[in-house]
């Protein structure tokens, strides 16, 4: 009897909320074209940019290919007091991902997922998220993004199941 009750509870848990399909990345990222500086246009609030009194504005990310095939990552922002904050890290492309799935580390040996889920064909904007849909960034090659391009980037994220109402604009100069 207990076994039957356990199986019923297990089946009920499995039949709960519908599951979303996995996040999909773009098919291919040309890392040479992706390299350089990107301006953060919007993001999901997160602990490393917004936690414990931290507020990051004027945020950029610069990607630099290295001879060993890894990518140097430099994130810059202004803190609440206006002082610059810089985080240096490295990344590598996950084999077989078309360079669209990166693993990024700012504190070895810890790595996070950086998945390119949307990319303008001319590499003017990118949408970057994580497979758990808990992180999301809209990036641009310029400090501002035309409303139509921003809308396209947000729609791209929404189609992947990201809660785009959580996006917060990042002030830029």
C-alpha positions as CSV (number, residue, x, y, z in Angstrom):
1,X,0.0,0.0,0.0
2,X,2.8,2.4,0.9
3,X,4.5,1.6,-2.4
4,X,1.4,2.3,-4.4
5,X,1.0,5.6,-2.6
6,X,4.6,6.5,-3.2
7,X,4.2,5.7,-6.9
8,X,1.0,7.9,-7.1
9,X,2.8,10.8,-5.5
10,X,5.8,10.4,-7.8
11,X,3.5,10.3,-10.9
12,X,1.7,13.4,-9.7
13,X,5.0,15.3,-9.3
14,X,6.0,14.3,-12.8
15,X,2.7,15.5,-14.2
16,X,3.0,18.9,-12.5
17,X,3.9,22.1,-14.4
18,X,4.7,21.6,-18.0
19,X,8.4,21.6,-18.7
20,X,9.9,24.0,-21.2
21,X,12.1,22.7,-24.0
22,X,15.8,23.2,-23.5
23,X,17.4,26.5,-24.3
24,X,18.8,26.5,-27.8
25,X,21.8,28.5,-28.9
26,X,22.6,30.0,-32.3
27,X,24.1,27.5,-34.7
28,X,27.5,29.2,-35.0
29,X,29.5,32.0,-33.5
30,X,32.6,33.4,-35.3
31,X,34.7,34.1,-32.3
32,X,36.9,36.5,-34.4
33,X,33.9,38.6,-35.2
34,X,32.5,38.3,-31.7
35,X,35.8,39.5,-30.1
36,X,36.0,43.1,-29.0
37,X,33.8,45.2,-26.7
38,X,30.1,44.8,-26.1
39,X,27.9,47.2,-24.2
40,X,25.3,45.8,-21.8
41,X,21.9,47.2,-22.8
42,X,19.8,45.2,-20.3
43,X,20.2,42.3,-17.9
44,X,18.4,40.1,-15.4
45,X,19.4,41.4,-12.0
46,X,22.1,39.1,-10.5
47,X,24.2,38.9,-7.3
48,X,27.5,39.7,-8.9
49,X,26.2,43.0,-10.5
50,X,23.4,43.9,-8.2
51,X,23.9,42.2,-4.9
52,X,24.9,43.4,-1.4
53,X,24.7,47.1,-2.3
54,X,26.5,46.7,-5.6
55,X,25.0,48.5,-8.6
56,X,26.7,48.2,-12.0
57,X,26.1,50.8,-14.6
58,X,28.0,51.7,-17.8
59,X,28.7,48.0,-18.1
60,X,30.9,46.5,-20.9
61,X,32.4,43.1,-21.7
62,X,35.5,42.8,-23.8
63,X,36.4,39.4,-25.4
64,X,40.0,38.8,-26.5
65,X,41.1,35.6,-28.3
66,X,44.3,34.1,-26.9
67,X,46.9,32.0,-28.8
68,X,45.9,28.9,-26.8
69,X,42.3,29.0,-28.1
70,X,40.8,30.4,-24.9
71,X,39.2,33.8,-24.7
72,X,40.1,36.6,-22.3
73,X,37.1,38.2,-20.7
74,X,37.2,41.7,-19.1
75,X,34.0,43.0,-17.6
76,X,33.9,46.7,-16.6
77,X,31.2,48.8,-14.9
78,X,30.8,51.7,-12.6
79,X,29.8,51.1,-9.0
80,X,27.2,53.0,-7.1
81,X,29.9,55.5,-6.0
82,X,31.0,56.0,-9.6
83,X,34.3,54.1,-9.1
84,X,35.3,51.6,-11.9
85,X,35.0,47.9,-11.2
86,X,36.8,45.4,-13.3
87,X,36.6,41.6,-13.4
88,X,39.1,39.6,-15.4
89,X,38.4,36.1,-16.5
90,X,38.7,33.5,-19.2
91,X,36.5,31.4,-21.3
92,X,36.6,28.4,-23.6
93,X,34.1,27.2,-26.3
94,X,32.4,24.0,-25.5
95,X,33.4,21.4,-28.2
96,X,30.6,20.7,-30.7
97,X,28.7,23.8,-29.9
98,X,29.7,25.9,-32.9
99,X,31.3,28.3,-30.4
100,X,27.9,29.3,-29.2
101,X,28.3,27.7,-25.7
102,X,31.1,29.1,-23.6
103,X,32.2,28.3,-20.2
104,X,33.4,31.4,-18.3
105,X,35.5,31.6,-15.2
106,X,36.3,34.6,-13.0
107,X,37.4,32.5,-10.1
108,X,39.1,29.2,-11.0
109,X,38.0,26.4,-10.7
110,X,34.4,27.7,-10.9
111,X,32.8,28.1,-14.4
112,X,29.5,29.4,-15.5
113,X,27.5,28.9,-18.7
114,X,27.5,31.7,-21.3
115,X,25.2,30.7,-24.1
116,X,24.7,32.9,-27.2
117,X,21.0,32.4,-27.8
118,X,20.5,35.3,-30.2
119,X,22.9,37.0,-32.6
120,X,22.4,39.7,-35.2
121,X,23.8,38.5,-38.6
122,X,26.0,41.6,-38.6
123,X,27.1,41.0,-35.0
124,X,25.5,44.4,-33.9
125,X,23.7,42.8,-31.0
126,X,23.7,39.5,-29.0
127,X,21.5,37.8,-26.5
128,X,23.4,35.8,-23.9
129,X,21.8,33.5,-21.3
130,X,22.2,30.4,-19.3
131,X,20.5,27.0,-19.8
132,X,18.6,27.4,-16.5
133,X,17.1,30.7,-17.8
134,X,18.3,32.4,-14.6
135,X,20.8,34.8,-16.4
136,X,20.2,37.0,-19.4
137,X,22.0,39.9,-21.0
138,X,21.2,41.9,-24.1
139,X,24.5,43.3,-25.6
140,X,25.3,45.8,-28.3
141,X,28.4,47.0,-30.1
142,X,27.3,50.5,-29.3
143,X,26.1,52.1,-26.1
144,X,22.5,52.2,-27.3
145,X,20.4,49.9,-29.4
146,X,17.7,51.0,-31.9
147,X,14.2,50.2,-30.5
148,X,13.6,47.8,-33.4
149,X,16.8,45.9,-32.7
150,X,16.1,45.8,-29.0
151,X,12.6,44.5,-29.6
152,X,14.1,41.7,-31.9
153,X,16.6,40.8,-29.2
154,X,13.9,40.6,-26.5
155,X,11.6,38.6,-28.7
156,X,14.5,36.2,-29.4
157,X,14.9,35.7,-25.6
158,X,11.2,35.3,-25.0
159,X,11.0,32.6,-27.7
160,X,13.6,30.7,-25.7
161,X,11.4,30.8,-22.6
162,X,13.2,33.6,-20.7
163,X,11.0,35.8,-18.5
164,X,11.8,39.0,-20.4
165,X,9.8,41.1,-18.0
166,X,12.7,40.7,-15.6
167,X,15.0,42.6,-17.9
168,X,16.4,45.9,-16.4
169,X,18.0,48.5,-18.6
170,X,21.6,49.2,-18.0
171,X,22.5,53.0,-18.0
172,X,25.3,53.8,-20.5
173,X,26.9,57.1,-21.4
